[in-house]
Amino acid sequence: SRDARRAAAKAGELAAQAPAARVQGLSNRDAAAAADVVVLALPAAGLRQTLPEVKDGCRGKVVVSTVVPLTFGGGRLFTPPAQGSAAEEAQEILGAEARVVAAFHHIAAHELSAADHAIDCDLLLCGGDAEARTTVEGLGADLGLRAVEVGALTNAGPLEGITAVLATINRRYKLKGSGIKITGLGEPHGR
């Protein structure tokens, strides 16, 4: 977080939900430096302000972009940046040494934070670094998700755009969190 008190408060909440987990409230810069895997979970509008601060801490690390450039209130929901996707924008800002993978966009936040039930959807992900993709697949497997690789980071735009479609489905059918399942694959692929 940018605010130390807010980071400490959120860490306390998360530690209460998962007592076995090691949770700390740190600044964005310190969190990126300490992390094995960096997860970007912020509004798309904050990328240009936040990422330069964490760039050094992301060098050589897997960086998972969950960011979706959405605009609410009329017209178009999915509003990608000039780079084509938030993940590609993150890669541009962080530089080639960051190993960016786009993933988790289409899984509702409350599903990811609920440990009391299985998540009934697949984990679609993309990125240019095979080892980084495998790391993210492992994170998904820890949550009981089947990973489906959808190609290079240039496919992040369509992947992020699915979130706008799911938001529309959720609103129209009064759902808490619709998801995506790819048929015909059988067992997990890509590992």
Secondary structure, 3 states (H helix, E strand, C coil): CCCHHHHHHHHHHHHHHCCCCCCCCCCHHHHHHHCCEEEECCCHHHHHHHHHHHHHHHCCCEEEECCCCECCCCCCCECCCCCCCHHHHHHHHHCCCCEEEEECCCCCHHHHHCCCCCCCCEEEEEECCHHHHHHHHHHHHHCCCEEEECCCHHHHHHHHHHHHHHHHHHHHHCCCCCCCCCCCCCCCCCC
